Each structure stands twice: as C-alpha cells, then as structure tokens.
C-alpha cells in the first residue's frame, strides 16, 4: 500500500493520483481481453479430452490401452459399438481426434 507523506495538500493529491494510476495499471495488466485457446484442456474437443482422461486415470483402461496398437484397436478389443464412458461419451464418437488419441497411446 502506498503511503503519502503529509507535507501539503498538493503532495497528498499527487500521491493519491499516483496510487489510483498504479491500481488501474495492475488491474489492466491482469485482465484478459481475448481467449485464443479454443481447445479443451489442450485437447481438440470435449469428447477427445474425456476419452483420454478415462484412459489416463483408470488403471484397468490404462493397462488395456498399453496393450493396444492404436486407439481404434483399443476400442475394437474392449468395447461394444455405442459403449460410452461414465460421462456419456461414446468410445467410438465421430468427434474424437484419433490422431491425438494415437499419439497419447504411443506415450503410455
């Protein structure tokens, strides 16, 4: 907090003005005017993120994924058509980014 010396009325006014300018600068420097990240937590969309989250955070799914050659192989081996995550996303959803999921699986 800025403390103003009690020398004169003029110095108090200048001090208060400087204090208000500093507050405005701090407020403006932390305000985000545009959002450029259109991904979902770094993934292309919600469906891809959700599936990747389940594979990465469920030990059983993680181990099954490590034994698969690709994401599509993982789905083919382990799920019936139309099966979903517990969040309701289909394991074979048309919105899934298979390239991102294959890259993730290579890193497991």
Secondary structure, DSSP 8 states (H G I E B T S, - for coil): ------S-HHHHHHHHHHHHHHHHHHHHHH--------SBTTBSSHHHHHHHHHHHH-HHHHHHHHT-SSHHHHHHHH--TT-B-TTS-BTT-TT--HHHHHHHHHT-
